[in-house]
Amino acid sequence: MSYSIELSKIEAITRNLVLTNDQLEKVASLLLNEFNEGLGKQTHPSASVKMFPTYVRDVPNGRGKYEEGKFLALDLGGTNFRVLLIDINGDAFHMENEIYAIPQEIMLGTGEQLFDHIASCLSQFVEKRNMKNCRLPLGFTFSFPCIQEGLIRARLVQWTKGFKCAGVEGRDVVQLLRDAIKRRSDVDIDVMAVVNDTTGTLMSCAHKNRECRVGLIVGTGTNACYMETLDNVELWNEEIDDPRQVIVNTEWGAFGDNGVLDFIRTKWDEEIDVNSLNPGKQLFEKMISGMYMGELCRVILADLTRRGLIFEGEGSEKLFTPWGFKTAYISFIESDSKHSYTETRKALEELDLTNVSNEDCEALKLVSARVSTRAAYLVSAAVATILNKIRRPHTTVGVDGSVYRYHPHFHDLMERKIADLVHPEYKFDLMLSEDGSGRGAALVAAVAVRQPTR
C-alpha cells in the first residue's frame, strides 16, 4: 500500500477534528445561552458555565498616587506556583519572582499539606529577601473554580487540572492559606485579595491598556473573564452603585458538561475524559488546554498505530503509555517548516521512536496541527461570543498561558478565526500578558489596601 493512500486514510480518519465556521457559530450560540443561564438567578444552580461575579469592579487607573507600594503575589493554578514581590509606582513596576514545584503526592494529598507547602515556600521567599520583619499585603491568584463571596473570600467548587487535595472543596481557600501562615508564625503576611488567573491577566493588561476588558487563559487549563454590566448579573446581591459593572469569571472549562458539545466531540475526546481524574467534567477544557492536548495527540497516534497506518503498526511502549506525549512537543512539531522534520523527529525520539519514515513524520505533523488548530478555533469561538455580547467598538483581550505563549501559530490562528466570527463593527486585539496573573493580583491587592473590602 503506497504512502499517499496511507496519508489520505489518516487525513480522512482525523477529519472530524476540523471544525467549520458553521460548527463554530453553533458553538458560539450554545455558549451564549450557557452564559445567560449562568448569569440568571433561577437558572444558575443548574448551569454548566457558572459565570461567577468577582468583586473587582474596575480596571487599574495607572496613577501612582492610587496604586503604589510593595506587595506579595501568590499565583497558584497548575503543577507549579509562583511567588512574586512587586514594587508598584503608577506605571512603573519592579518585580522579583520564584517558581516552586508542587510534588504529585501533595497534589493528591490533603488540603493542609498543600497550604503548609505553600506557606513554607512563602517563608523561604521572604527570608531570602530579608523581609521577615515587614508586614506584607498579598494578592492571591487561585485559578480553580470558586464561588467568590468577597474580595478575600472564595470557596472552591471543585478541583481541576489534576489536583485532588482532600478537605478543600466547599471551603474558603483564603482562610486555609491564612491558617497555614499562622501555623508557621514566622512571617507577617496579610491576604488582601483573591482572584483567579483570568482576572489577574485582565488587570495586568489593563494597567498598560485601558481598553482591556477580557482576560483569557490558554495554558494548563482554559478560562476567561470579562467586564459585565451589573444589570445583567442577577447573582449580584449587593447594592448597585457606580461603576455599574463587575468582572465575571465565566469558568467556561465546564462548557459541554451537560452534553451540548457532543456534536463535535470525538471518540478520542471520550477516551481522554474516561481516563481523567474528573470524568464528565471540564469537557471544553479537555479539547483545548495544555493539560490534555499532548495526551489527545498520543491517543490518536496510538489508535492510528493499532490500525497499522503509522510506525509500521509497532509503535513503542511510551507511545502506549498514558501522558507519555507532552503538549510542549506539539509546539516543537508545529515549528517545523513544510517538508522539514527536525523537531518532529526529536519529539518522536522522546517516545523512543527512532526508526521512522518521513511519511510517519508527515502524519504526526497532520495530527498535531489538527489537534492544536481545533483548540485555537474553539477558544476563538468563545472569545467572539464575549466580544459580541459586550458590544464595545474596540476591546483588548489580555491573554496568558503556556499554549498561547509558546505554540508558534496559536496567536495567528485565533486572530483570523475571531475576525471570522465576531460582528465586523466590534474591533479587537490580542495582548500577551507580559507579567502574568500575579502582577494583576498585586494590582487588585493594591486597590484593596487603598479601599479595604472585607
QUISULMO-V763185 format. One record per backbone hydrogen bond with DSSP energy under -0.5 kcal/mol. CO is the residue of the C=O (numbers start at 1). NH is the residue of the N-H. Records with the same first field share a line. If there is no record, write none. Layout:
CO=NH / NH
//
This chain:
2=6
3=7
4=8
5=9
6=10
7=11
8=12
9=13
10=14
12=15
14=17
15=18
17=19
20=24
21=25
22=26
23=27
24=28
25=29
26=30
27=31
28=32
29=33
30=34
31=35
32=36
33=37
34=38
35=39
36=40
39=234 / 235
40=44
43=46 / 47
44=47
48=50
52=249
55=57
56=247
62=64
63=66 / 67
66=68
67=90
69=88
70=137
71=86
72=139
73=84
74=76 / 141
75=77 / 82
76=143
79=102
80=77 / 78
81=100
82=75
83=98
84=73 / 86
85=96
86=71 / 88
87=94
88=69
89=92
92=89
94=87
96=85
98=83
100=81
101=103
103=106 / 107
104=108
106=109
107=164
109=166
110=114
111=115
112=116
113=117
114=118
115=119
116=120
117=121
118=122
119=123
120=124
121=125
122=126
123=127
124=128
125=129
126=129 / 131
127=130
131=134
134=136
135=137
136=190
137=72
138=192 / 193
139=74 / 141
140=142 / 195
141=76 / 143
142=144
145=157 / 158
146=148
147=155
150=153
151=194
153=149 / 150
154=156 / 173
155=147
156=170
160=163
165=168
166=111
168=171
171=156 / 173
172=176
173=177
174=178
175=179
176=180
177=181
178=182
179=183
180=184
181=184 / 185
187=189
188=136
189=191
190=138 / 192
193=140
195=142
196=200
197=201
198=202
199=203
200=204
201=205
202=206
203=207
204=208
205=208 / 209
209=212
211=396
213=227
214=398
215=225
216=400
217=223
218=403 / 404
219=290
220=291
221=219
223=217
224=250 / 251
225=215
226=228 / 248
228=246
229=232
230=233
232=234
233=236
239=241
243=245
244=230
246=228
247=54
248=226 / 250
249=52
250=51
251=254
252=255
253=284 / 285
254=257
255=284
256=259
259=262
261=264 / 265
266=270
267=271
268=272
269=273
270=274
271=275
273=276
276=279
278=281
282=286
283=287
284=287
285=288 / 289
289=292 / 293
290=294
292=296
293=297
294=298
295=299
296=300
297=301
298=302
299=303
300=304
301=305
302=306
303=307
304=309 / 310
305=308
310=313
311=314 / 315
316=320
318=321
320=322
321=324
324=326
326=329 / 330
327=330 / 331
328=332
329=333
330=334
331=335
332=335
333=336
337=340
341=345
342=346
343=347
344=348
345=349
346=350
347=351
348=351 / 353
349=352
352=354
354=356
357=361
358=362
359=363
360=364
361=365
362=366
363=367
364=368
365=369
366=370
367=371
368=372
369=373
370=374
371=375
372=376
373=377
374=378
375=379
376=380
377=381
378=382
379=383
380=384
381=385
382=386
383=387
384=388
385=389
386=390
387=391
393=427
395=429
396=213 / 214 / 398
397=431
398=216
399=433
400=218
401=405
402=406
403=407
407=410 / 411
409=413
410=414
411=415
412=416
413=417
414=418
415=419
416=420
417=421
418=422
423=426
425=427
427=395
429=397 / 431
430=432
431=399
432=434
435=439
436=439 / 440
437=441
438=442
439=443
440=444
441=445
442=446
443=447
444=448
445=449
446=450
447=451
//
